[in-house]
Amino acid sequence: MRYLLLALCIWVNPLSAQKNIKVDRREAKEAYEYLNDFRKNPDRYARNLGISRLKNVSPIQLRWNETLAKVAEFRAKDMARRNYFDHVDPDGNGINFYIQQAGYALNPAWLKKRSNNNFESIGANHDSAVDVMKSFIIGKGSPGYMHRKHVLGMTEWYAPMEDIGIAFIRVPKGSTYKTYMVVLIARHDW
């Protein structure tokens, strides 16, 4: 009987998370606007966040891309439904795989491993999408400030990227985290 109850809990929990997922596209767009504003005036925004002057912030204004936004939404929902938080899903797929599957052309070299991730930053348990973006930029909890480098285009790899899609979802119950955010910044095969 105990095993039957455990199996039932495992089966019901993902279903309850699925029913309670709320996609908040307004929040996603606010994070998009905040990021583009930050890229226009990084010194002012850095001061407001209490961080030192940032060098090499890409001046490229990112363009909203519906394909990337849909992939980001899929990834955020998947993490909430299956109750995990990682750049690689439980099936071993990274974001490069999902971006290509959605029809956004990537270089074949970036698809050699199904687990590859060259374009994704993720955050969880923040009150708003702008709060997640600020945490990426501040860099707390991000090894080597990789999220900062990604969203601000601070490396030779990230600087030319110009397309963005963001998803922000809320999960009132049934998942470890109450919010998930996925930011995809990419550029078609170059």
Salt bridges, closest charged atoms under 4 A:
ASP24 OD2 - ARG170 NE 3.45
GLU27 OE2 - ARG26 NH2 3.77
GLU27 OE2 - ARG170 NH2 3.48
GLU30 OE2 - ARG26 NH1 2.82
ASP43 OD1 - ARG53 NH1 3.70
GLU73 OE1 - ARG25 NH2 2.89
GLU73 OE1 - LYS77 NZ 3.89
ASP78 OD1 - ARG82 NE 2.99
ASP89 OD2 - ARG82 NH2 3.69
ASP91 OD2 - ARG82 NH2 3.13
GLU120 OE2 - ARG75 NE 2.95
GLU120 OE1 - HIS87 ND1 2.84
GLU162 OE2 - ARG63 NH2 3.34
ASP163 OD1 - ARG63 NH2 2.87
